[in-house]
Amino acid sequence: MTTQQLIEELKGITQRNIDLIDVHLSHLSSHQQNWKKDGETWSINEIFAHLNQFANYYHTAIAAKLQKTRFKEPKEIFISSPLGRSAWKSMQLGNARNIKRKFKSPKSYNPNLHPELVTGEDTAIFVKGQKELLTIIDNSAHVNMRKVKIPISVSKIVRLRLGDALMYIVYHYERHMQQALNLLSHSKFPSS
């Protein structure tokens, strides 16, 4: 895949997340945002609280790496590492926009375990983060996305190539956006 194709795909998914929130989620009542179909699933607010916690780490880590990297010459082609490909493929939605595999969230990112993560402004904070991510993606086009390495949130030792890290986080956001949309279509989702 060319670096430009990668950038365009990442920006397209990120912009689609912003648009989906504007159309489907921005008008929801507090009751709707906090509704859960059962004790194990997350509400819409909890989904976005999880993603905001995730963004706090990755957006900061990537922006810092972009500022201080010495690899300022972009390459035309981006090639994933085997580890990176495995990471982002695990997050990618299936062809039918279904969530293929479920994962346990790291405890510090799980709003069921840490209800203080939920602010009540979670969707708005997420949209702000997505707009920030669009800038980060644009800035990533000006560096070598294979040479710049981003430590993953659960282990500072394991690092992904910048392109792989961006795909991992963007597909993670897209996956949870689908989770939120699935809640809206649940037969018992409140009408107001």
ChimeraX attribute file (.defattr): number of C-alpha atoms within 10 A of each C-alpha:
attribute: neighborCount
match mode: 1-to-1
recipient: residues
	/A:1	10
	/A:2	12
	/A:3	21
	/A:4	14
	/A:5	13
	/A:6	19
	/A:7	19
	/A:8	14
	/A:9	14
	/A:10	22
	/A:11	21
	/A:12	13
	/A:13	17
	/A:14	23
	/A:15	16
	/A:16	15
	/A:17	20
	/A:18	21
	/A:19	14
	/A:20	15
	/A:21	18
	/A:22	14
	/A:23	9
	/A:24	12
	/A:25	19
	/A:26	15
	/A:27	12
	/A:28	15
	/A:29	13
	/A:30	13
	/A:31	12
	/A:32	19
	/A:33	25
	/A:34	16
	/A:35	20
	/A:36	19
	/A:37	13
	/A:38	8
	/A:39	8
	/A:40	8
	/A:41	14
	/A:42	22
	/A:43	23
	/A:44	26
	/A:45	24
	/A:46	28
	/A:47	24
	/A:48	28
	/A:49	28
	/A:50	26
	/A:51	23
	/A:52	25
	/A:53	17
	/A:54	18
	/A:55	19
	/A:56	11
	/A:57	13
	/A:58	20
	/A:59	19
	/A:60	12
	/A:61	16
	/A:62	22
	/A:63	17
	/A:64	12
	/A:65	16
	/A:66	23
	/A:67	11
	/A:68	10
	/A:69	13
	/A:70	12
	/A:71	14
	/A:72	17
	/A:73	12
	/A:74	16
	/A:75	17
	/A:76	13
	/A:77	15
	/A:78	20
	/A:79	16
	/A:80	20
	/A:81	14
	/A:82	10
	/A:83	14
	/A:84	21
	/A:85	18
	/A:86	13
	/A:87	18
	/A:88	19
	/A:89	16
	/A:90	18
	/A:91	23
	/A:92	22
	/A:93	18
	/A:94	13
	/A:95	8
	/A:96	7
	/A:97	11
	/A:98	13
	/A:99	16
	/A:100	13
	/A:101	10
	/A:102	8
	/A:103	7
	/A:104	7
	/A:105	10
	/A:106	12
	/A:107	10
	/A:108	14
	/A:109	18
	/A:110	19
	/A:111	21
	/A:112	18
	/A:113	11
	/A:114	14
	/A:115	11
	/A:116	9
	/A:117	20
	/A:118	19
	/A:119	13
	/A:120	15
	/A:121	13
	/A:122	21
	/A:123	24
	/A:124	16
	/A:125	15
	/A:126	23
	/A:127	21
	/A:128	13
	/A:129	19
	/A:130	24
	/A:131	14
	/A:132	14
	/A:133	24
	/A:134	18
	/A:135	13
	/A:136	18
	/A:137	21
	/A:138	13
	/A:139	15
	/A:140	23
	/A:141	19
	/A:142	15
	/A:143	19
	/A:144	24
	/A:145	27
	/A:146	20
	/A:147	18
	/A:148	21
	/A:149	21
	/A:150	23
	/A:151	18
	/A:152	15
	/A:153	14
	/A:154	9
	/A:155	8
	/A:156	9
	/A:157	10
	/A:158	12
	/A:159	17
	/A:160	24
	/A:161	23
	/A:162	26
	/A:163	28
	/A:164	28
	/A:165	24
	/A:166	26
	/A:167	24
	/A:168	22
	/A:169	22
	/A:170	23
	/A:171	22
	/A:172	20
	/A:173	26
	/A:174	20
	/A:175	19
	/A:176	20
	/A:177	20
	/A:178	18
	/A:179	18
	/A:180	22
	/A:181	15
	/A:182	12
	/A:183	20
	/A:184	20
	/A:185	9
	/A:186	10
	/A:187	8
	/A:188	11
	/A:189	14
	/A:190	14
	/A:191	9
	/A:192	10
